[in-house]
Amino acid sequence: MIKRFRVQNYKALRDVTLELTPLHVLIGPNDSGKTSILEAIAALCRTVDHRVTEAFTGLWEGTELVWRGSRDAVVTFEVNADEFGSEDYEYGLACKFGDQTHGCVIKEEFFRFASEQPSSSSPRSEDRSWAYSFFIEGEPVSGNVKERARMVHDALAGVHYYCWNPRHLALPVAPDSKRRFRMESSGFGLALCLDDILGFDRDRFTSLEARFRLVFPQIGSIKLLPQSAFRTRADDPRQILILEKAEGKGIYFQFSGVDQLVPASQTSDGVLLVLAYLAILYLPKPPRVVLVEEPENGIHPKRLQDVLTVLRELVGEQSHTQVILTTHSPYVLDLFKPEEVTLCQKMPDGSVSVHRLSESATVREQLDVFTLGEIWTAEGDEALAKSDSDRVHES
């Protein structure tokens, strides 16, 4: 699990350090850095199974991802992580972006156990991390580097980053060996992901279906049926969804007492979103890190509680999985503890600052009476950001 994450010079994240929990949520107004933090975590995770340029997703050129477009600034990532049966360790990368080209290289990379004395990092100028070089390209490395690369790979590989689009969740999907047990960030690929689970372990799919019916008892079963479908490039770092027609399978629902099958495109957003979260929960090998933007979109507050319950079950049942969310919803915040919430704010110079709600004097004073969502709604971001030391300075 990632216990601490630090990022420097990535977009507005001039120098940000977060203390993270197994299930963590980021709050704050629009343009306060929440999405940039998820992107930064995803980029670091992707460096273990992608070349570093492809680790940074979306459309960008030159130094567009660097603080104020600086040609001299280096984007750095550091994590303090742990692995079951092992002591904590620190791992970091420093990345340098080109002036005009779509590309960057790793300038430094380090790994050290918490018990080790701080040591200088290894100067480099490559587009591959140690973990990528060994696990993806099979390059020979020394035993010490191999073990440390394995620990980093095990902790960060296969990150899932979702900003769900219910229309994409509903699309029928053509078979694709490169998309096994994976969906795109928008949710495209859900039908194939469910079909992969069914083909891999029918009992697992049956359990998923039973859990789904607890939330939607009016739905008797989930069907995956052949039909005209779509495919797109898997894991496109540009995240551009260009669809091609092909034969595949679509999702249908059999409602209790009704003979007619209802296609996914004709069901509610909430039904599809809950199904997508359950698909992640029932993957044969759940991801180590799941990043989700605004899970409240398209979901009734009661269903939102069901979704957060699924995510807590994911973290509880798959103890190696960590889930980090962003939200604007006080209903989401009501389901979290103060230590599980970080408030993001934009400073006058355009940089981002973060504040953990467990350190908020306002929260500590009111939590016995009000929920976190109620405190946030009534007091606002500025009040939540104030610690005891801030109040001493004001007085």
N, C-alpha and C positions, 0 to 999 in steps of 0.2 A: 504494500500500500504506500502511496505517496503521502508522507506526513507533512512535508513542507515543500513548497514550490516557490522559486524565485525567478523572476524574469527581468531583464534589463534591455532597454532600447528597442523593444518591439512595439511598433505603433505608439500609442500614448502611454504605454507601460514603461515609463522612464526607469523606475526601480521599484518593483512591487514584490512583496513577500507574503505568501498566504500559509497559514497553518490549517491543514485540511483534516477532515474526519472521513470515515468510510462512506457516509452519505452527507453531502455538503451542498449548500445552496448559496448563490451569489445574488444579492439584491442591489437596487439603486436605480436612479432615473435612466432614461435613454442616454446613450453616448457617455456612459460612465465607466466603460471598460470591461463590462461583464463578458461580452462576446469575445473581445480580444484576449481575455484570460483563458477562455476555453480554447481558442485558436492556438494560443501559445502552448498550452498543455498538450493539445493534439499534435502540434508540430514536433515537440520533443519526443513524444511517444512514437510518431511515425518515422523518426530517424533510425529506429532499430530494424525496420523492415522496408525502408525506402531510401533511395539516395536523397541526400539532404535537400536538394532543390525541390524534389517532389514531396517532401515532408510539409512544405508550406502550401496549403491549398488555396484555391480561388485564382482570380486573374490579377497578376501583379507583374511589374517590371522594375528593374534596377533597384533603387533603394526605397521604393514606395512603402515597404513594410518596416522601415527603420525610423526611429524617433526623429521627427522633423526632417526626414529625408537625408540625414547626414551621411556623407560619403566616408567619414572617418569612424563613425560609431560601430561597435561590434554588438550584435544581438547575442545575449548569453542566457542560458537556461541552467538552473541548478535544482536538484531534488534531493531531499532527505527521505529515504525509503527503507522499508524493511522487507524481509522475506521470512516465511515461517521456518523456525529452527536456526535462524542466522541473526547476527547483530545488525543494527542499523548501519547504513552506508550512505555516502554522498556521491552523487554523480552529476557531471555537468558538461556542457558543450558551449563553445563560443563560435558564432557563425558570422562570416563577413559576406556582404552582398556586393555584387558588381554594380558599377555606375549606371550602365544602360541596358545590360543584358538580363534575361530571365535566368538567374542562377546565383548560387552562393556556395561557399566552401566552409568546411570545419577548420578553424584556425587552432583551436585547442580542445582537448578532451581529457577529463580526469575521472578517477574513481578512487575512493578511499573509505575504509571502514571507520566507524566512529571512534574506535580505540587507537587508530593510527595518528601519528603526528601530521599536521598539515604538510602537504608536499606540493611542489610546483606541478602544474599540469603539463601534458605532453604537447609541445608545439607541432602543428600539422598544417597541411594545406591540401586537403582531400575532400571529396564529395561523399564519403562513406564513413559511417561510425564504425567502431570496433565490432559492435553486435551485428551490423549489416554485413560487414566484410566476412565475418566468420559464419553466421547462420544462413545468410542468403547466398553469398558467393562462394562459401566453403574454403576461404583462404586459411592456410595453416597459421596458427598463432601459438605462443608459448602457453604452458599450462596455467600460469597465473592469470594471464590476460584472458584465456579461454573461460576460466571460472567466473571472472568478473563480468565478462561479456554475457555469459549465460544468465547471471543474476539480473543484469540490466534488461536483457531481452525478456526474461520471464516476468519482470515487473511492468514493462511498458508495451510489449508487443500487442498488436491487434486492437488498438483503440477504436471504439465505436463513437462517432460523433453524429448526433441527430438533431435536425430542426424539421420536425415532421410536417409534411404536406399531405393531408388526408386524400387528396385526389391521386397522388402518387402511390400511396399505400393501397389504393383500390385497384390499381392497374394489374391486368393479367401479365404474367412474366414468362418469357421463353427460357428454356434450360441454358445454363451457362456454367461451365466447370470452374471458371474464375470467380464466380459469385457464391460459392458454396457456403451456406450458413451466414450470409452477409446481405445487408441492405445498404442502399446508398444513403447519404445524409438526409435526403428528402423523404426517405421511406420506400422509394421504388425498390422492388425486389421482395416485398413481404410474402407474396404468394409462393415464390420459389423457396424462400427461407422456410415457410411452413411445410412445403412439400419435401424439402431436405430432411426436416425433423421427422416427418411421417415415414419417409423411406429409411432413415437411419435407425429409428426406434419407435415402433408403433405404440408401445406402452407410454413412452414419453409424450407423444402427441395426444394420446387419450387423457393423460393427466392434465395437459395444457387445456384441452377442451373442457374438462370437468371444472377446472379453476375458472375458465371463462364463463361457464354457465352459472357459477356462484354470483358473478357480477350481473350477468344478463340471463336470468332464468327463463325468459320467454324464448330464447334461442335453444333449440334442441341439439343441433349439431353443426359442425363446420365442414364444408365440402370443398375439395380441390379438383376441379373438373377441366378437361381439355377444351381449349377455345383459341381463337386468334389472339395473339399476345404481342408483347414488345420485348426488345432487348436494347441495351445501351452499353457503352464501354464501361467495364467494371473498374471501380476505384480510380476514376479520372481525377487527377489532382486539381484540374481546373473546375471541377464540379459543374460541368455543363451537361445537361441531360438531353442528348440527341437520340430520339427513339427510332428504331427500325422494326418493321412488322415481321413477325415470325409466329410459328405455332408454339403454344405453351399451355399454361394452366391459369385459371382464375379462381378467386375465392367466392364461395356461395354460402348462404346461411339457410338452414332449415328451421323455420320457426315452429314452435310447438302447436300442434293441431292444424297446421297449414301445409297442404301438399306442395304448393309452389315454392321453388327455390328463389331466394332473393340475392342478386349479385352484390358484390361489395360496393359497387358504384352507386347503389340505391339504398345503402344503409347510412346511419348517422356517423359523423366524424368520431364521436365518442366510442362507438363500437370498434372502429378500426384502430384507434389509438390504443385502447386497452389491449386489443389483440396484438398489436406491435410490441408493447411492453412485455406481454406474456411470452412472445416469441423469443425475446432476449433472455428472459428468465429460464426458458426451457432449452436453450442451445446446449448441445452435448458438451461444449467447452465454452462457458460464458466468458466474455472479455474481461481483462483485468481492469480496464478503465472505460466507463461509459459517460459521455458528455451529452447533456440534453439541454436545448434552449427552450425555455418557456413551456413546460409541460401542460400548463393550464389552457393553452390555445385550443379552442374547439370542444372543451369538456365542461360539463355542468359541475358545480362545486362538489356535489355528492360523488360523482364519478371521479373527480380529481382526487378525492380521498382514497378511492379504490386504486387509482394509479400509483399514488405514493405508497400505499400498502404493498403493491406489487414490487416497487423498487426497494422498499425496506426488506421484503422477503428475499429479493435477489441478493442484497448485501448480506443478509443473515444466513441464507442457505448456501450461498457461494462466497465463503468468507474471504476469498482472494479478490473479489470484485469490488471496485470503488465507483460510486456514482456522484457526479458533480453536475449541478443544475444551475440555470439562471431563471429568475422569475420576477414578474411585476405584481404577483397576486398575494394579497394578505391571507387568502385561504390556504395557499401553499405554505406560507410562513407559519401558520398556526400548527402545522404538523412537524415542526422542527424545534430543537433545543437551541438556546443561544450560542453554544459552542459550535453548532453545526451551520451557522449563518455568518457570512461576511458581507458587509456593506461596502459598495464601491462608490467613489465620488470623483468628480473631475475638479482639479485644482485650478486656480487662476492662470497658471502658466501652461495649462493644457495637459498636464500629467495626471495620472490616476493615483489615488490613495485608497487604502483598504482598512477596514475596521471590523474586528470580530465582535459580534454582539454580546458575547460573554464578558467583554471588557467595557461595555456601555453602562455608565452610571444610571441613565434613564431606564434601561431595561431592568437592571437589578432592583430599582426602586418600585417598579410597577408590575413585575412578573407574577407576584403573588395574587394580584387582582385581575389583571388583564392577560390576554394571549399576546404572543409576539405580533401577530397580524394586527390586532387592535392597537397596540402601542405604536407600531409603524405608521398606521393610518392616522392616528391622532396627533402624534408628535412630529413626524416627518424625519427626513434623512439627517438633517443637521443635529437634531437633538439626540438621535441614536448614535451619532459619531462621537459624542462627547464622553470622555473617560473621566475618572476622578481627578486625574492630574490636570486635565483641561479646565475643570471647574475651579480648582485651586488657583490656577493662573488668572482666571477671569475675576475671582474675588480679590 
